[in-house]
Amino acid sequence: MTARPALSSNRCRWRGSADQSQSVSFDGKTVTGIGRTFVLGENTLFLDYRLERAQLAANPYAFNNLKDVKGALRNGTADKPMMLLTAPGV
C-alpha cells in the first residue's frame, strides 16, 4: 500500500499499511511512529519529499530532498547518535 499524507496545517499522518501501529505522524516539531516520539533537532532529522515549503520553513530539521538533508548531517556520538527519520514510502 502506498503511504498517503493527510495534511492539515503543519500536521501530517501517513499510513504505510492498514495496521495503525505502523502509522507515522509529523506535527512540525516531532515525528511519532513505531511506538515512539522523536523531537527534531541537530541530531534528529526528518526526510519526506511530500513536505511543503510552509512545513519546511517552520522547522530547520525537516527536509524534502536528500541534497538539503545532506548538508545538515553530522557525526553522532554514542551518547547522541545522528538519526535520519524517513516517512513511509521515502
Backbone as CSV, one residue per row, in Angstrom:
resi,resn,N_x,N_y,N_z,CA_x,CA_y,CA_z,C_x,C_y,C_z
1,MET,0.841,-1.159,0.000,0.000,0.000,0.000,0.898,1.238,0.000
2,THR,0.573,2.220,-0.767,1.336,3.459,-0.827,0.929,4.371,0.317
3,ALA,1.932,4.972,0.955,1.632,5.900,2.050,1.120,7.206,1.471
4,ARG,0.064,7.732,2.057,-0.513,9.000,1.613,-0.613,9.940,2.794
5,PRO,-0.067,11.177,2.660,-0.161,12.099,3.780,-1.553,12.714,3.883
6,ALA,-1.978,12.942,5.097,-3.204,13.689,5.359,-2.756,15.015,5.952
7,LEU,-2.890,16.101,5.205,-2.356,17.387,5.618,-3.410,18.243,6.289
8,SER,-3.036,18.880,7.373,-3.852,19.911,7.988,-2.889,20.834,8.707
9,SER,-2.704,22.011,8.197,-1.682,22.979,8.613,-0.328,22.284,8.588
10,ASN,0.374,22.221,9.710,1.691,21.585,9.722,1.643,20.127,10.147
11,ARG,0.469,19.556,10.282,0.348,18.159,10.702,0.218,17.245,9.487
12,CYS,0.914,16.132,9.550,0.809,15.108,8.513,0.725,13.754,9.193
13,ARG,-0.037,12.852,8.596,-0.081,11.488,9.087,-0.027,10.565,7.879
14,TRP,0.784,9.529,7.967,0.916,8.586,6.868,0.612,7.208,7.380
15,ARG,0.033,6.416,6.519,-0.165,5.013,6.829,0.476,4.202,5.727
16,GLY,1.439,3.400,6.095,2.095,2.533,5.131,1.381,1.199,5.006
17,SER,0.470,0.946,5.925,-0.294,-0.298,5.862,-1.608,-0.080,6.602
18,ALA,-2.437,-1.079,6.583,-3.711,-0.980,7.287,-3.511,-1.069,8.797
19,ASP,-2.350,-1.488,9.222,-2.031,-1.634,10.639,-1.739,-0.267,11.244
20,GLN,-2.581,0.201,12.160,-2.417,1.512,12.786,-1.094,1.633,13.517
21,SER,-0.529,0.515,13.997,0.728,0.578,14.738,1.887,1.010,13.836
22,GLN,1.698,0.986,12.532,2.748,1.385,11.613,2.545,2.789,11.062
23,SER,1.598,3.536,11.593,1.386,4.885,11.087,2.454,5.817,11.648
24,VAL,2.734,6.888,10.917,3.725,7.890,11.291,3.071,9.250,11.170
25,SER,3.319,10.131,12.138,2.775,11.484,12.033,3.874,12.508,12.299
26,PHE,3.715,13.680,11.690,4.649,14.801,11.832,3.828,16.031,12.157
27,ASP,4.131,16.667,13.289,3.354,17.836,13.703,4.096,19.152,13.528
28,GLY,5.226,19.114,12.837,6.019,20.321,12.629,7.231,20.383,13.537
29,LYS,7.200,19.676,14.652,8.325,19.654,15.583,8.721,18.245,16.011
30,THR,7.775,17.315,15.930,8.061,15.942,16.331,7.555,14.964,15.278
31,VAL,8.161,13.771,15.270,7.726,12.663,14.432,7.344,11.537,15.379
32,THR,6.134,11.017,15.214,5.661,9.940,16.069,5.392,8.719,15.209
33,GLY,5.906,7.583,15.641,5.703,6.330,14.937,6.461,5.227,15.631
34,ILE,6.188,4.010,15.273,6.776,2.808,15.863,6.781,2.864,17.391
35,GLY,5.733,3.458,17.952,5.604,3.496,19.394,6.482,4.511,20.099
36,ARG,7.097,5.433,19.357,7.976,6.436,19.945,7.686,7.801,19.351
37,THR,8.075,8.837,20.090,8.015,10.204,19.584,9.428,10.751,19.559
38,PHE,9.829,11.289,18.409,11.163,11.850,18.221,11.042,13.365,18.087
39,VAL,11.766,14.098,18.917,11.808,15.552,18.815,12.920,15.895,17.839
40,LEU,12.578,16.655,16.795,13.586,17.003,15.795,14.583,18.000,16.372
41,GLY,15.835,17.858,15.950,16.905,18.735,16.411,18.154,18.481,15.590
42,GLU,19.279,19.010,16.030,20.530,18.895,15.276,20.903,17.454,14.952
43,ASN,20.580,16.518,15.828,20.939,15.123,15.611,19.756,14.230,15.263
44,THR,18.589,14.826,15.078,17.402,14.066,14.687,16.696,14.831,13.568
45,LEU,16.850,14.330,12.344,16.315,14.993,11.155,15.182,14.157,10.559
46,PHE,14.313,14.813,9.804,13.180,14.129,9.172,13.181,14.427,7.681
47,LEU,13.037,13.385,6.877,13.035,13.499,5.418,11.721,12.964,4.858
48,ASP,11.038,13.820,4.090,9.819,13.404,3.392,9.630,14.313,2.191
49,TYR,9.662,13.744,1.011,9.559,14.535,-0.219,8.207,15.219,-0.357
50,ARG,7.202,14.827,0.428,5.869,15.426,0.320,5.691,16.687,1.160
51,LEU,6.664,17.030,1.977,6.533,18.233,2.807,6.565,19.480,1.934
52,GLU,5.712,20.427,2.269,5.612,21.668,1.509,6.481,22.750,2.148
53,ARG,6.725,23.825,1.402,7.604,24.901,1.875,7.204,25.450,3.240
54,ALA,5.917,25.637,3.478,5.460,26.173,4.767,5.833,25.234,5.909
55,GLN,5.733,23.940,5.665,6.105,22.968,6.691,7.607,22.980,6.923
56,LEU,8.370,23.142,5.859,9.829,23.178,5.979,10.298,24.454,6.667
57,ALA,9.648,25.568,6.383,10.033,26.845,6.973,9.822,26.840,8.478
58,ALA,8.876,26.053,8.949,8.563,26.008,10.377,9.561,25.176,11.175
59,ASN,10.399,24.372,10.518,11.349,23.530,11.236,12.616,23.331,10.415
60,PRO,13.766,23.807,10.904,15.015,23.672,10.158,15.559,22.242,10.124
61,TYR,14.871,21.314,10.789,15.329,19.929,10.828,14.446,18.994,10.008
62,ALA,13.548,19.550,9.217,12.697,18.777,8.311,13.095,19.130,6.882
63,PHE,13.136,18.126,6.026,13.622,18.299,4.650,12.754,17.517,3.682
64,ASN,12.767,17.969,2.409,12.013,17.226,1.399,12.905,16.706,0.267
65,ASN,14.228,16.805,0.436,15.118,16.212,-0.558,16.468,15.863,0.073
66,LEU,17.147,14.893,-0.528,18.421,14.416,0.008,19.520,15.469,-0.048
67,LYS,19.504,16.291,-1.075,20.539,17.314,-1.212,20.548,18.245,0.006
68,ASP,19.380,18.690,0.423,19.299,19.595,1.569,19.615,18.895,2.888
69,VAL,19.108,17.683,3.064,19.357,16.975,4.329,20.836,16.615,4.465
70,LYS,21.503,16.384,3.356,22.931,16.032,3.390,23.737,17.124,4.089
71,GLY,23.394,18.372,3.845,24.115,19.475,4.462,23.897,19.586,5.962
72,ALA,22.850,18.959,6.476,22.546,19.033,7.909,23.077,17.819,8.680
73,LEU,23.499,16.785,7.970,24.008,15.593,8.649,25.337,15.891,9.328
74,ARG,25.523,15.315,10.497,26.768,15.496,11.253,27.121,14.175,11.912
75,ASN,28.326,14.090,12.417,28.738,12.893,13.133,28.015,12.830,14.468
76,GLY,27.487,11.672,14.775,26.868,11.454,16.072,27.883,10.872,17.035
77,THR,27.454,10.685,18.254,28.288,10.054,19.280,27.487,8.915,19.888
78,ALA,28.125,8.151,20.747,27.417,7.068,21.427,26.296,7.631,22.290
79,ASP,26.531,8.792,22.897,25.516,9.405,23.759,24.440,10.136,22.969
80,LYS,24.799,10.651,21.809,23.854,11.415,20.992,24.026,11.020,19.522
81,PRO,23.426,9.903,19.129,23.598,9.425,17.749,22.880,10.324,16.737
82,MET,23.356,10.299,15.524,22.703,11.008,14.423,21.590,10.110,13.904
83,MET,20.361,10.651,13.831,19.231,9.885,13.318,18.601,10.630,12.146
84,LEU,18.371,9.908,11.077,17.646,10.435,9.926,16.358,9.622,9.809
85,LEU,15.264,10.238,10.195,13.946,9.593,10.131,13.377,9.828,8.739
86,THR,12.795,8.799,8.146,12.185,8.953,6.833,10.709,8.547,6.905
87,ALA,9.899,9.267,6.178,8.468,8.954,6.112,8.282,7.670,5.315
88,PRO,7.184,6.960,5.550,6.896,5.767,4.745,6.877,6.122,3.257
89,GLY,7.473,5.267,2.460,7.493,5.483,1.021,8.673,6.284,0.526
90,VAL,9.501,6.775,1.424,10.660,7.592,1.029,11.853,6.683,0.858
